[in-house]
Amino acid sequence: MRAALGAIEDLTEATRDAPYATRVDSLTNTFNSRTSGDDLVVAALVADARTGRAGSRAVPGDR
């Protein structure tokens, strides 16, 4: 699976340089948003395609 995600990441980066490309969406640059109490948690579906790790960061809500 890591090899496949790495290939997707490589293709995503290469496609960004393609003529007339204005936006490239793929599994390796898509985010998942969810709430946790008053916080908005934004997590990458795949933070590092080479290791298969998912990333996340919390955005505090108004308190």
PyMOL Python script that loads the backbone (N, CA, C, O; Angstrom):
from pymol import cmd

cmd.read_pdbstr("""\
ATOM      1  N   MET A   1       0.828  -1.191   0.000  1.00  0.00           N
ATOM      2  CA  MET A   1       0.000   0.000   0.000  1.00  0.00           C
ATOM      3  C   MET A   1       0.871   1.253   0.000  1.00  0.00           C
ATOM      4  O   MET A   1       0.546   2.234  -0.669  1.00  0.00           O
ATOM      5  N   ARG A   2       1.979   1.226   0.749  1.00  0.00           N
ATOM      6  CA  ARG A   2       2.856   2.397   0.783  1.00  0.00           C
ATOM      7  C   ARG A   2       3.411   2.712  -0.591  1.00  0.00           C
ATOM      8  O   ARG A   2       3.540   3.879  -0.961  1.00  0.00           O
ATOM      9  N   ALA A   3       3.742   1.667  -1.355  1.00  0.00           N
ATOM     10  CA  ALA A   3       4.266   1.888  -2.703  1.00  0.00           C
ATOM     11  C   ALA A   3       3.207   2.547  -3.585  1.00  0.00           C
ATOM     12  O   ALA A   3       3.516   3.440  -4.375  1.00  0.00           O
ATOM     13  N   ALA A   4       1.965   2.103  -3.446  1.00  0.00           N
ATOM     14  CA  ALA A   4       0.883   2.690  -4.239  1.00  0.00           C
ATOM     15  C   ALA A   4       0.654   4.145  -3.850  1.00  0.00           C
ATOM     16  O   ALA A   4       0.477   4.999  -4.719  1.00  0.00           O
ATOM     17  N   LEU A   5       0.656   4.437  -2.542  1.00  0.00           N
ATOM     18  CA  LEU A   5       0.472   5.822  -2.095  1.00  0.00           C
ATOM     19  C   LEU A   5       1.639   6.695  -2.537  1.00  0.00           C
ATOM     20  O   LEU A   5       1.448   7.858  -2.893  1.00  0.00           O
ATOM     21  N   GLY A   6       2.840   6.140  -2.516  1.00  0.00           N
ATOM     22  CA  GLY A   6       4.003   6.881  -3.000  1.00  0.00           C
ATOM     23  C   GLY A   6       3.873   7.201  -4.475  1.00  0.00           C
ATOM     24  O   GLY A   6       4.211   8.305  -4.904  1.00  0.00           O
ATOM     25  N   ALA A   7       3.385   6.244  -5.261  1.00  0.00           N
ATOM     26  CA  ALA A   7       3.180   6.472  -6.691  1.00  0.00           C
ATOM     27  C   ALA A   7       2.108   7.532  -6.923  1.00  0.00           C
ATOM     28  O   ALA A   7       2.248   8.376  -7.808  1.00  0.00           O
ATOM     29  N   ILE A   8       1.042   7.492  -6.133  1.00  0.00           N
ATOM     30  CA  ILE A   8      -0.013   8.508  -6.250  1.00  0.00           C
ATOM     31  C   ILE A   8       0.549   9.883  -5.921  1.00  0.00           C
ATOM     32  O   ILE A   8       0.246  10.859  -6.606  1.00  0.00           O
ATOM     33  N   GLU A   9       1.366   9.965  -4.876  1.00  0.00           N
ATOM     34  CA  GLU A   9       1.971  11.244  -4.505  1.00  0.00           C
ATOM     35  C   GLU A   9       2.881  11.762  -5.619  1.00  0.00           C
ATOM     36  O   GLU A   9       2.855  12.952  -5.935  1.00  0.00           O
ATOM     37  N   ASP A  10       3.679  10.884  -6.213  1.00  0.00           N
ATOM     38  CA  ASP A  10       4.559  11.280  -7.315  1.00  0.00           C
ATOM     39  C   ASP A  10       3.754  11.773  -8.512  1.00  0.00           C
ATOM     40  O   ASP A  10       4.095  12.791  -9.114  1.00  0.00           O
ATOM     41  N   LEU A  11       2.688  11.058  -8.858  1.00  0.00           N
ATOM     42  CA  LEU A  11       1.834  11.475  -9.975  1.00  0.00           C
ATOM     43  C   LEU A  11       1.143  12.805  -9.691  1.00  0.00           C
ATOM     44  O   LEU A  11       0.995  13.636 -10.587  1.00  0.00           O
ATOM     45  N   THR A  12       0.727  13.002  -8.457  1.00  0.00           N
ATOM     46  CA  THR A  12       0.081  14.258  -8.071  1.00  0.00           C
ATOM     47  C   THR A  12       1.034  15.426  -8.265  1.00  0.00           C
ATOM     48  O   THR A  12       0.663  16.450  -8.839  1.00  0.00           O
ATOM     49  N   GLU A  13       2.266  15.272  -7.786  1.00  0.00           N
ATOM     50  CA  GLU A  13       3.263  16.339  -7.921  1.00  0.00           C
ATOM     51  C   GLU A  13       3.601  16.592  -9.386  1.00  0.00           C
ATOM     52  O   GLU A  13       3.723  17.745  -9.800  1.00  0.00           O
ATOM     53  N   ALA A  14       3.753  15.530 -10.174  1.00  0.00           N
ATOM     54  CA  ALA A  14       4.084  15.686 -11.591  1.00  0.00           C
ATOM     55  C   ALA A  14       2.947  16.348 -12.361  1.00  0.00           C
ATOM     56  O   ALA A  14       3.188  17.148 -13.264  1.00  0.00           O
ATOM     57  N   THR A  15       1.723  16.018 -12.010  1.00  0.00           N
ATOM     58  CA  THR A  15       0.564  16.567 -12.713  1.00  0.00           C
ATOM     59  C   THR A  15       0.401  18.057 -12.452  1.00  0.00           C
ATOM     60  O   THR A  15      -0.134  18.774 -13.298  1.00  0.00           O
ATOM     61  N   ARG A  16       0.848  18.532 -11.307  1.00  0.00           N
ATOM     62  CA  ARG A  16       0.760  19.966 -11.010  1.00  0.00           C
ATOM     63  C   ARG A  16       1.538  20.804 -12.014  1.00  0.00           C
ATOM     64  O   ARG A  16       1.208  21.967 -12.246  1.00  0.00           O
ATOM     65  N   ASP A  17       2.565  20.218 -12.605  1.00  0.00           N
ATOM     66  CA  ASP A  17       3.387  20.931 -13.580  1.00  0.00           C
ATOM     67  C   ASP A  17       2.905  20.756 -15.013  1.00  0.00           C
ATOM     68  O   ASP A  17       3.516  21.291 -15.938  1.00  0.00           O
ATOM     69  N   ALA A  18       1.822  20.018 -15.211  1.00  0.00           N
ATOM     70  CA  ALA A  18       1.303  19.784 -16.557  1.00  0.00           C
ATOM     71  C   ALA A  18       0.737  21.073 -17.141  1.00  0.00           C
ATOM     72  O   ALA A  18       0.164  21.888 -16.417  1.00  0.00           O
ATOM     73  N   PRO A  19       0.897  21.256 -18.449  1.00  0.00           N
ATOM     74  CA  PRO A  19       0.334  22.453 -19.080  1.00  0.00           C
ATOM     75  C   PRO A  19      -1.178  22.532 -18.852  1.00  0.00           C
ATOM     76  O   PRO A  19      -1.885  21.529 -18.949  1.00  0.00           O
ATOM     77  N   TYR A  20      -1.645  23.705 -18.558  1.00  0.00           N
ATOM     78  CA  TYR A  20      -3.067  24.013 -18.370  1.00  0.00           C
ATOM     79  C   TYR A  20      -3.666  23.416 -17.098  1.00  0.00           C
ATOM     80  O   TYR A  20      -4.870  23.551 -16.877  1.00  0.00           O
ATOM     81  N   ALA A  21      -2.875  22.768 -16.266  1.00  0.00           N
ATOM     82  CA  ALA A  21      -3.402  22.234 -15.001  1.00  0.00           C
ATOM     83  C   ALA A  21      -3.566  23.387 -14.019  1.00  0.00           C
ATOM     84  O   ALA A  21      -2.622  24.138 -13.773  1.00  0.00           O
ATOM     85  N   THR A  22      -4.756  23.526 -13.464  1.00  0.00           N
ATOM     86  CA  THR A  22      -5.002  24.584 -12.489  1.00  0.00           C
ATOM     87  C   THR A  22      -5.225  24.028 -11.090  1.00  0.00           C
ATOM     88  O   THR A  22      -5.047  24.730 -10.094  1.00  0.00           O
ATOM     89  N   ARG A  23      -5.619  22.758 -11.026  1.00  0.00           N
ATOM     90  CA  ARG A  23      -5.873  22.135  -9.726  1.00  0.00           C
ATOM     91  C   ARG A  23      -5.701  20.626  -9.860  1.00  0.00           C
ATOM     92  O   ARG A  23      -6.112  20.027 -10.854  1.00  0.00           O
ATOM     93  N   VAL A  24      -5.093  20.027  -8.853  1.00  0.00           N
ATOM     94  CA  VAL A  24      -4.900  18.578  -8.851  1.00  0.00           C
ATOM     95  C   VAL A  24      -5.388  18.041  -7.511  1.00  0.00           C
ATOM     96  O   VAL A  24      -4.867  18.416  -6.461  1.00  0.00           O
ATOM     97  N   ASP A  25      -6.380  17.172  -7.548  1.00  0.00           N
ATOM     98  CA  ASP A  25      -6.899  16.536  -6.336  1.00  0.00           C
ATOM     99  C   ASP A  25      -6.545  15.053  -6.363  1.00  0.00           C
ATOM    100  O   ASP A  25      -6.670  14.392  -7.394  1.00  0.00           O
ATOM    101  N   SER A  26      -6.109  14.548  -5.234  1.00  0.00           N
ATOM    102  CA  SER A  26      -5.818  13.121  -5.122  1.00  0.00           C
ATOM    103  C   SER A  26      -5.895  12.711  -3.655  1.00  0.00           C
ATOM    104  O   SER A  26      -6.104  13.553  -2.781  1.00  0.00           O
ATOM    105  N   LEU A  27      -5.728  11.442  -3.391  1.00  0.00           N
ATOM    106  CA  LEU A  27      -5.751  10.944  -2.010  1.00  0.00           C
ATOM    107  C   LEU A  27      -4.657  11.564  -1.159  1.00  0.00           C
ATOM    108  O   LEU A  27      -4.820  11.702   0.053  1.00  0.00           O
ATOM    109  N   THR A  28      -3.541  11.941  -1.779  1.00  0.00           N
ATOM    110  CA  THR A  28      -2.397  12.430  -1.004  1.00  0.00           C
ATOM    111  C   THR A  28      -2.452  13.920  -0.705  1.00  0.00           C
ATOM    112  O   THR A  28      -1.594  14.422   0.020  1.00  0.00           O
ATOM    113  N   ASN A  29      -3.421  14.639  -1.233  1.00  0.00           N
ATOM    114  CA  ASN A  29      -3.531  16.061  -0.896  1.00  0.00           C
ATOM    115  C   ASN A  29      -4.962  16.444  -0.510  1.00  0.00           C
ATOM    116  O   ASN A  29      -5.375  17.590  -0.690  1.00  0.00           O
ATOM    117  N   THR A  30      -5.703  15.488   0.014  1.00  0.00           N
ATOM    118  CA  THR A  30      -7.081  15.701   0.441  1.00  0.00           C
ATOM    119  C   THR A  30      -7.147  15.666   1.966  1.00  0.00           C
ATOM    120  O   THR A  30      -6.446  14.885   2.609  1.00  0.00           O
ATOM    121  N   PHE A  31      -7.993  16.515   2.534  1.00  0.00           N
ATOM    122  CA  PHE A  31      -8.110  16.612   3.982  1.00  0.00           C
ATOM    123  C   PHE A  31      -9.474  16.140   4.451  1.00  0.00           C
ATOM    124  O   PHE A  31     -10.460  16.223   3.718  1.00  0.00           O
ATOM    125  N   ASN A  32      -9.520  15.652   5.656  1.00  0.00           N
ATOM    126  CA  ASN A  32     -10.749  15.243   6.316  1.00  0.00           C
ATOM    127  C   ASN A  32     -10.984  16.198   7.483  1.00  0.00           C
ATOM    128  O   ASN A  32     -10.096  16.385   8.314  1.00  0.00           O
ATOM    129  N   SER A  33     -12.146  16.794   7.553  1.00  0.00           N
ATOM    130  CA  SER A  33     -12.479  17.723   8.641  1.00  0.00           C
ATOM    131  C   SER A  33     -13.541  17.103   9.536  1.00  0.00           C
ATOM    132  O   SER A  33     -14.501  16.498   9.058  1.00  0.00           O
ATOM    133  N   ARG A  34     -13.355  17.263  10.836  1.00  0.00           N
ATOM    134  CA  ARG A  34     -14.347  16.774  11.799  1.00  0.00           C
ATOM    135  C   ARG A  34     -14.319  17.694  13.011  1.00  0.00           C
ATOM    136  O   ARG A  34     -13.398  18.492  13.184  1.00  0.00           O
ATOM    137  N   THR A  35     -15.324  17.570  13.827  1.00  0.00           N
ATOM    138  CA  THR A  35     -15.361  18.371  15.047  1.00  0.00           C
ATOM    139  C   THR A  35     -15.071  17.489  16.247  1.00  0.00           C
ATOM    140  O   THR A  35     -15.346  16.289  16.259  1.00  0.00           O
ATOM    141  N   SER A  36     -14.502  18.136  17.256  1.00  0.00           N
ATOM    142  CA  SER A  36     -14.253  17.491  18.541  1.00  0.00           C
ATOM    143  C   SER A  36     -14.600  18.528  19.597  1.00  0.00           C
ATOM    144  O   SER A  36     -13.772  19.370  19.947  1.00  0.00           O
ATOM    145  N   GLY A  37     -15.824  18.465  20.100  1.00  0.00           N
ATOM    146  CA  GLY A  37     -16.298  19.515  21.004  1.00  0.00           C
ATOM    147  C   GLY A  37     -16.425  20.815  20.235  1.00  0.00           C
ATOM    148  O   GLY A  37     -17.129  20.879  19.227  1.00  0.00           O
ATOM    149  N   ASP A  38     -15.742  21.856  20.708  1.00  0.00           N
ATOM    150  CA  ASP A  38     -15.763  23.148  20.031  1.00  0.00           C
ATOM    151  C   ASP A  38     -14.623  23.306  19.035  1.00  0.00           C
ATOM    152  O   ASP A  38     -14.477  24.367  18.428  1.00  0.00           O
ATOM    153  N   ASP A  39     -13.828  22.283  18.863  1.00  0.00           N
ATOM    154  CA  ASP A  39     -12.669  22.363  17.979  1.00  0.00           C
ATOM    155  C   ASP A  39     -12.969  21.745  16.623  1.00  0.00           C
ATOM    156  O   ASP A  39     -13.737  20.789  16.513  1.00  0.00           O
ATOM    157  N   LEU A  40     -12.352  22.306  15.599  1.00  0.00           N
ATOM    158  CA  LEU A  40     -12.388  21.743  14.263  1.00  0.00           C
ATOM    159  C   LEU A  40     -11.054  21.041  14.051  1.00  0.00           C
ATOM    160  O   LEU A  40      -9.997  21.663  14.149  1.00  0.00           O
ATOM    161  N   VAL A  41     -11.107  19.756  13.764  1.00  0.00           N
ATOM    162  CA  VAL A  41      -9.888  18.979  13.551  1.00  0.00           C
ATOM    163  C   VAL A  41      -9.759  18.702  12.061  1.00  0.00           C
ATOM    164  O   VAL A  41     -10.640  18.095  11.452  1.00  0.00           O
ATOM    165  N   VAL A  42      -8.657  19.149  11.487  1.00  0.00           N
ATOM    166  CA  VAL A  42      -8.388  18.941  10.074  1.00  0.00           C
ATOM    167  C   VAL A  42      -7.262  17.924   9.971  1.00  0.00           C
ATOM    168  O   VAL A  42      -6.153  18.163  10.448  1.00  0.00           O
ATOM    169  N   ALA A  43      -7.549  16.802   9.352  1.00  0.00           N
ATOM    170  CA  ALA A  43      -6.557  15.736   9.243  1.00  0.00           C
ATOM    171  C   ALA A  43      -6.352  15.368   7.782  1.00  0.00           C
ATOM    172  O   ALA A  43      -7.311  15.183   7.033  1.00  0.00           O
ATOM    173  N   ALA A  44      -5.105  15.265   7.395  1.00  0.00           N
ATOM    174  CA  ALA A  44      -4.796  14.798   6.049  1.00  0.00           C
ATOM    175  C   ALA A  44      -5.177  13.326   5.954  1.00  0.00           C
ATOM    176  O   ALA A  44      -4.937  12.557   6.886  1.00  0.00           O
ATOM    177  N   LEU A  45      -5.766  12.936   4.837  1.00  0.00           N
ATOM    178  CA  LEU A  45      -6.043  11.515   4.653  1.00  0.00           C
ATOM    179  C   LEU A  45      -4.735  10.740   4.648  1.00  0.00           C
ATOM    180  O   LEU A  45      -4.655   9.641   5.197  1.00  0.00           O
ATOM    181  N   VAL A  46      -3.707  11.315   4.027  1.00  0.00           N
ATOM    182  CA  VAL A  46      -2.372  10.721   4.017  1.00  0.00           C
ATOM    183  C   VAL A  46      -1.377  11.851   4.209  1.00  0.00           C
ATOM    184  O   VAL A  46      -1.178  12.660   3.302  1.00  0.00           O
ATOM    185  N   ALA A  47      -0.746  11.920   5.381  1.00  0.00           N
ATOM    186  CA  ALA A  47       0.224  12.982   5.652  1.00  0.00           C
ATOM    187  C   ALA A  47       1.565  12.675   5.006  1.00  0.00           C
ATOM    188  O   ALA A  47       2.226  13.578   4.494  1.00  0.00           O
ATOM    189  N   ASP A  48       1.971  11.419   5.023  1.00  0.00           N
ATOM    190  CA  ASP A  48       3.243  11.009   4.441  1.00  0.00           C
ATOM    191  C   ASP A  48       3.012   9.707   3.685  1.00  0.00           C
ATOM    192  O   ASP A  48       2.888   8.641   4.287  1.00  0.00           O
ATOM    193  N   ALA A  49       2.957   9.804   2.378  1.00  0.00           N
ATOM    194  CA  ALA A  49       2.646   8.631   1.565  1.00  0.00           C
ATOM    195  C   ALA A  49       3.697   7.544   1.699  1.00  0.00           C
ATOM    196  O   ALA A  49       3.390   6.365   1.522  1.00  0.00           O
ATOM    197  N   ARG A  50       4.913   7.913   2.003  1.00  0.00           N
ATOM    198  CA  ARG A  50       5.992   6.918   2.115  1.00  0.00           C
ATOM    199  C   ARG A  50       5.830   6.051   3.365  1.00  0.00           C
ATOM    200  O   ARG A  50       6.225   4.885   3.361  1.00  0.00           O
ATOM    201  N   THR A  51       5.254   6.609   4.433  1.00  0.00           N
ATOM    202  CA  THR A  51       5.059   5.828   5.657  1.00  0.00           C
ATOM    203  C   THR A  51       3.605   5.422   5.854  1.00  0.00           C
ATOM    204  O   THR A  51       3.312   4.552   6.675  1.00  0.00           O
ATOM    205  N   GLY A  52       2.688   6.044   5.107  1.00  0.00           N
ATOM    206  CA  GLY A  52       1.274   5.733   5.243  1.00  0.00           C
ATOM    207  C   GLY A  52       0.621   6.384   6.437  1.00  0.00           C
ATOM    208  O   GLY A  52      -0.513   6.048   6.779  1.00  0.00           O
ATOM    209  N   ARG A  53       1.315   7.315   7.087  1.00  0.00           N
ATOM    210  CA  ARG A  53       0.766   7.973   8.278  1.00  0.00           C
ATOM    211  C   ARG A  53      -0.250   9.042   7.901  1.00  0.00           C
ATOM    212  O   ARG A  53      -0.110   9.728   6.889  1.00  0.00           O
ATOM    213  N   ALA A  54      -1.266   9.166   8.728  1.00  0.00           N
ATOM    214  CA  ALA A  54      -2.238  10.249   8.585  1.00  0.00           C
ATOM    215  C   ALA A  54      -1.840  11.353   9.546  1.00  0.00           C
ATOM    216  O   ALA A  54      -1.291  11.085  10.615  1.00  0.00           O
ATOM    217  N   GLY A  55      -2.112  12.586   9.172  1.00  0.00           N
ATOM    218  CA  GLY A  55      -1.767  13.709  10.031  1.00  0.00           C
ATOM    219  C   GLY A  55      -3.007  14.423  10.503  1.00  0.00           C
ATOM    220  O   GLY A  55      -4.084  14.247   9.934  1.00  0.00           O
ATOM    221  N   SER A  56      -2.868  15.224  11.533  1.00  0.00           N
ATOM    222  CA  SER A  56      -4.001  16.012  12.000  1.00  0.00           C
ATOM    223  C   SER A  56      -3.505  17.235  12.733  1.00  0.00           C
ATOM    224  O   SER A  56      -2.387  17.273  13.248  1.00  0.00           O
ATOM    225  N   ARG A  57      -4.357  18.223  12.766  1.00  0.00           N
ATOM    226  CA  ARG A  57      -4.087  19.429  13.545  1.00  0.00           C
ATOM    227  C   ARG A  57      -5.426  19.976  13.998  1.00  0.00           C
ATOM    228  O   ARG A  57      -6.409  19.917  13.258  1.00  0.00           O
ATOM    229  N   ALA A  58      -5.467  20.496  15.181  1.00  0.00           N
ATOM    230  CA  ALA A  58      -6.714  21.020  15.737  1.00  0.00           C
ATOM    231  C   ALA A  58      -6.775  22.523  15.543  1.00  0.00           C
ATOM    232  O   ALA A  58      -5.776  23.222  15.710  1.00  0.00           O
ATOM    233  N   VAL A  59      -7.943  23.009  15.193  1.00  0.00           N
ATOM    234  CA  VAL A  59      -8.196  24.440  15.075  1.00  0.00           C
ATOM    235  C   VAL A  59      -9.189  24.789  16.170  1.00  0.00           C
ATOM    236  O   VAL A  59     -10.352  24.392  16.092  1.00  0.00           O
ATOM    237  N   PRO A  60      -8.755  25.529  17.196  1.00  0.00           N
ATOM    238  CA  PRO A  60      -9.653  25.829  18.317  1.00  0.00           C
ATOM    239  C   PRO A  60     -10.893  26.597  17.868  1.00  0.00           C
ATOM    240  O   PRO A  60     -10.825  27.464  16.996  1.00  0.00           O
ATOM    241  N   GLY A  61     -12.021  26.262  18.480  1.00  0.00           N
ATOM    242  CA  GLY A  61     -13.249  26.989  18.210  1.00  0.00           C
ATOM    243  C   GLY A  61     -13.358  28.209  19.105  1.00  0.00           C
ATOM    244  O   GLY A  61     -12.533  28.409  19.997  1.00  0.00           O
ATOM    245  N   ASP A  62     -14.371  29.021  18.867  1.00  0.00           N
ATOM    246  CA  ASP A  62     -14.600  30.202  19.710  1.00  0.00           C
ATOM    247  C   ASP A  62     -15.042  29.745  21.086  1.00  0.00           C
ATOM    248  O   ASP A  62     -15.956  28.931  21.218  1.00  0.00           O
ATOM    249  N   ARG A  63     -14.398  30.264  22.092  1.00  0.00           N
ATOM    250  CA  ARG A  63     -14.762  29.897  23.468  1.00  0.00           C
ATOM    251  C   ARG A  63     -14.976  31.118  24.286  1.00  0.00           C
ATOM    252  O   ARG A  63     -15.290  31.019  25.473  1.00  0.00           O
TER     253      ARG A  63
END
""", "prot")
cmd.dss("prot")
cmd.show_as("cartoon", "prot")
cmd.util.cbc("prot")
cmd.orient("prot")
